[in-house]
Amino acid sequence: MARAKAINVKIPTVRVIAGLEQALATLEADYASQEAKEAQYEIARKAWQKAVSEFAVANILKAENFRTNYRSWNKTLNIDYDLVVDEASFPVEPEKDFETIHISTYRESKKEISNAIRLLKMTDEEVVNTSTYNAVAQYL
């Protein structure tokens, strides 16, 4: 297997700082809008669940492997069956078009990006060396 050669690049400090500031702004905006996006997704998911229920009830005569379980202690009946589904008529499940950011991940990323920005603003160097860039590249 061939060994990859190291890349030695000098990147202007101003560009790295601008990129980190933009990444921080994006992180904060994504986290702030996460609750609203999650609420929209839950509304779409509940609508999909209702559509699946309606589909299942409408096609119950086509059911295979019909199973029932009656619980007398709380007077509930569980009905389970299999349906062969035609993809064209089955409701499409909504997908998340956003990434859920946990609070600890958000705080850690925000702290690391902020620290990197502060350190880079204090330097007199005009360029950032490759090792420094590699340390902050995950946020750019």
MODELLER restraints for C-alpha pairs under 7 A, 6 or more apart:
rsr = mdl.restraints
at = mdl.atoms
rsr.add(forms.Gaussian(group=physical.xy_distance, feature=features.Distance(at['CA:8:A'], at['CA:130:A']), mean=6.01, stdev=0.5))
rsr.add(forms.Gaussian(group=physical.xy_distance, feature=features.Distance(at['CA:9:A'], at['CA:129:A']), mean=6.73, stdev=0.5))
rsr.add(forms.Gaussian(group=physical.xy_distance, feature=features.Distance(at['CA:9:A'], at['CA:130:A']), mean=5.85, stdev=0.5))
rsr.add(forms.Gaussian(group=physical.xy_distance, feature=features.Distance(at['CA:10:A'], at['CA:127:A']), mean=5.63, stdev=0.5))
rsr.add(forms.Gaussian(group=physical.xy_distance, feature=features.Distance(at['CA:10:A'], at['CA:128:A']), mean=5.77, stdev=0.5))
rsr.add(forms.Gaussian(group=physical.xy_distance, feature=features.Distance(at['CA:10:A'], at['CA:129:A']), mean=5.37, stdev=0.5))
rsr.add(forms.Gaussian(group=physical.xy_distance, feature=features.Distance(at['CA:10:A'], at['CA:130:A']), mean=6.65, stdev=0.5))
rsr.add(forms.Gaussian(group=physical.xy_distance, feature=features.Distance(at['CA:11:A'], at['CA:127:A']), mean=5.13, stdev=0.5))
rsr.add(forms.Gaussian(group=physical.xy_distance, feature=features.Distance(at['CA:11:A'], at['CA:128:A']), mean=5.21, stdev=0.5))
rsr.add(forms.Gaussian(group=physical.xy_distance, feature=features.Distance(at['CA:11:A'], at['CA:129:A']), mean=6.86, stdev=0.5))
rsr.add(forms.Gaussian(group=physical.xy_distance, feature=features.Distance(at['CA:12:A'], at['CA:126:A']), mean=5.82, stdev=0.5))
rsr.add(forms.Gaussian(group=physical.xy_distance, feature=features.Distance(at['CA:12:A'], at['CA:127:A']), mean=4.20, stdev=0.5))
rsr.add(forms.Gaussian(group=physical.xy_distance, feature=features.Distance(at['CA:12:A'], at['CA:128:A']), mean=6.04, stdev=0.5))
rsr.add(forms.Gaussian(group=physical.xy_distance, feature=features.Distance(at['CA:13:A'], at['CA:120:A']), mean=6.93, stdev=0.5))
rsr.add(forms.Gaussian(group=physical.xy_distance, feature=features.Distance(at['CA:13:A'], at['CA:126:A']), mean=5.61, stdev=0.5))
rsr.add(forms.Gaussian(group=physical.xy_distance, feature=features.Distance(at['CA:13:A'], at['CA:127:A']), mean=4.84, stdev=0.5))
rsr.add(forms.Gaussian(group=physical.xy_distance, feature=features.Distance(at['CA:13:A'], at['CA:128:A']), mean=5.37, stdev=0.5))
rsr.add(forms.Gaussian(group=physical.xy_distance, feature=features.Distance(at['CA:17:A'], at['CA:117:A']), mean=5.81, stdev=0.5))
rsr.add(forms.Gaussian(group=physical.xy_distance, feature=features.Distance(at['CA:17:A'], at['CA:120:A']), mean=6.74, stdev=0.5))
rsr.add(forms.Gaussian(group=physical.xy_distance, feature=features.Distance(at['CA:19:A'], at['CA:140:A']), mean=5.91, stdev=0.5))
rsr.add(forms.Gaussian(group=physical.xy_distance, feature=features.Distance(at['CA:20:A'], at['CA:113:A']), mean=6.48, stdev=0.5))
rsr.add(forms.Gaussian(group=physical.xy_distance, feature=features.Distance(at['CA:20:A'], at['CA:117:A']), mean=6.65, stdev=0.5))
rsr.add(forms.Gaussian(group=physical.xy_distance, feature=features.Distance(at['CA:20:A'], at['CA:139:A']), mean=6.78, stdev=0.5))
rsr.add(forms.Gaussian(group=physical.xy_distance, feature=features.Distance(at['CA:20:A'], at['CA:140:A']), mean=6.14, stdev=0.5))
rsr.add(forms.Gaussian(group=physical.xy_distance, feature=features.Distance(at['CA:23:A'], at['CA:139:A']), mean=6.24, stdev=0.5))
rsr.add(forms.Gaussian(group=physical.xy_distance, feature=features.Distance(at['CA:23:A'], at['CA:140:A']), mean=6.10, stdev=0.5))
rsr.add(forms.Gaussian(group=physical.xy_distance, feature=features.Distance(at['CA:24:A'], at['CA:110:A']), mean=6.54, stdev=0.5))
rsr.add(forms.Gaussian(group=physical.xy_distance, feature=features.Distance(at['CA:24:A'], at['CA:113:A']), mean=6.55, stdev=0.5))
rsr.add(forms.Gaussian(group=physical.xy_distance, feature=features.Distance(at['CA:31:A'], at['CA:101:A']), mean=6.61, stdev=0.5))
rsr.add(forms.Gaussian(group=physical.xy_distance, feature=features.Distance(at['CA:34:A'], at['CA:100:A']), mean=6.92, stdev=0.5))
rsr.add(forms.Gaussian(group=physical.xy_distance, feature=features.Distance(at['CA:41:A'], at['CA:96:A']), mean=6.70, stdev=0.5))
rsr.add(forms.Gaussian(group=physical.xy_distance, feature=features.Distance(at['CA:44:A'], at['CA:94:A']), mean=6.44, stdev=0.5))
rsr.add(forms.Gaussian(group=physical.xy_distance, feature=features.Distance(at['CA:45:A'], at['CA:94:A']), mean=6.17, stdev=0.5))
rsr.add(forms.Gaussian(group=physical.xy_distance, feature=features.Distance(at['CA:48:A'], at['CA:91:A']), mean=6.73, stdev=0.5))
rsr.add(forms.Gaussian(group=physical.xy_distance, feature=features.Distance(at['CA:48:A'], at['CA:93:A']), mean=6.16, stdev=0.5))
rsr.add(forms.Gaussian(group=physical.xy_distance, feature=features.Distance(at['CA:51:A'], at['CA:91:A']), mean=6.45, stdev=0.5))
rsr.add(forms.Gaussian(group=physical.xy_distance, feature=features.Distance(at['CA:52:A'], at['CA:91:A']), mean=6.37, stdev=0.5))
rsr.add(forms.Gaussian(group=physical.xy_distance, feature=features.Distance(at['CA:62:A'], at['CA:83:A']), mean=6.64, stdev=0.5))
rsr.add(forms.Gaussian(group=physical.xy_distance, feature=features.Distance(at['CA:63:A'], at['CA:81:A']), mean=6.00, stdev=0.5))
rsr.add(forms.Gaussian(group=physical.xy_distance, feature=features.Distance(at['CA:63:A'], at['CA:82:A']), mean=5.64, stdev=0.5))
rsr.add(forms.Gaussian(group=physical.xy_distance, feature=features.Distance(at['CA:63:A'], at['CA:83:A']), mean=5.19, stdev=0.5))
rsr.add(forms.Gaussian(group=physical.xy_distance, feature=features.Distance(at['CA:64:A'], at['CA:81:A']), mean=6.01, stdev=0.5))
rsr.add(forms.Gaussian(group=physical.xy_distance, feature=features.Distance(at['CA:64:A'], at['CA:82:A']), mean=5.11, stdev=0.5))
rsr.add(forms.Gaussian(group=physical.xy_distance, feature=features.Distance(at['CA:64:A'], at['CA:83:A']), mean=6.23, stdev=0.5))
rsr.add(forms.Gaussian(group=physical.xy_distance, feature=features.Distance(at['CA:65:A'], at['CA:81:A']), mean=5.51, stdev=0.5))
rsr.add(forms.Gaussian(group=physical.xy_distance, feature=features.Distance(at['CA:65:A'], at['CA:82:A']), mean=5.87, stdev=0.5))
rsr.add(forms.Gaussian(group=physical.xy_distance, feature=features.Distance(at['CA:66:A'], at['CA:80:A']), mean=6.06, stdev=0.5))
rsr.add(forms.Gaussian(group=physical.xy_distance, feature=features.Distance(at['CA:66:A'], at['CA:81:A']), mean=4.43, stdev=0.5))
rsr.add(forms.Gaussian(group=physical.xy_distance, feature=features.Distance(at['CA:66:A'], at['CA:82:A']), mean=6.97, stdev=0.5))
rsr.add(forms.Gaussian(group=physical.xy_distance, feature=features.Distance(at['CA:67:A'], at['CA:79:A']), mean=5.87, stdev=0.5))
rsr.add(forms.Gaussian(group=physical.xy_distance, feature=features.Distance(at['CA:67:A'], at['CA:80:A']), mean=5.06, stdev=0.5))
rsr.add(forms.Gaussian(group=physical.xy_distance, feature=features.Distance(at['CA:67:A'], at['CA:81:A']), mean=5.98, stdev=0.5))
rsr.add(forms.Gaussian(group=physical.xy_distance, feature=features.Distance(at['CA:68:A'], at['CA:77:A']), mean=6.96, stdev=0.5))
rsr.add(forms.Gaussian(group=physical.xy_distance, feature=features.Distance(at['CA:68:A'], at['CA:78:A']), mean=5.61, stdev=0.5))
rsr.add(forms.Gaussian(group=physical.xy_distance, feature=features.Distance(at['CA:68:A'], at['CA:79:A']), mean=4.56, stdev=0.5))
rsr.add(forms.Gaussian(group=physical.xy_distance, feature=features.Distance(at['CA:68:A'], at['CA:80:A']), mean=6.21, stdev=0.5))
rsr.add(forms.Gaussian(group=physical.xy_distance, feature=features.Distance(at['CA:69:A'], at['CA:77:A']), mean=5.70, stdev=0.5))
rsr.add(forms.Gaussian(group=physical.xy_distance, feature=features.Distance(at['CA:69:A'], at['CA:78:A']), mean=4.99, stdev=0.5))
rsr.add(forms.Gaussian(group=physical.xy_distance, feature=features.Distance(at['CA:69:A'], at['CA:79:A']), mean=6.51, stdev=0.5))
rsr.add(forms.Gaussian(group=physical.xy_distance, feature=features.Distance(at['CA:70:A'], at['CA:76:A']), mean=5.88, stdev=0.5))
rsr.add(forms.Gaussian(group=physical.xy_distance, feature=features.Distance(at['CA:70:A'], at['CA:77:A']), mean=4.37, stdev=0.5))
rsr.add(forms.Gaussian(group=physical.xy_distance, feature=features.Distance(at['CA:70:A'], at['CA:78:A']), mean=6.24, stdev=0.5))
rsr.add(forms.Gaussian(group=physical.xy_distance, feature=features.Distance(at['CA:71:A'], at['CA:77:A']), mean=6.22, stdev=0.5))
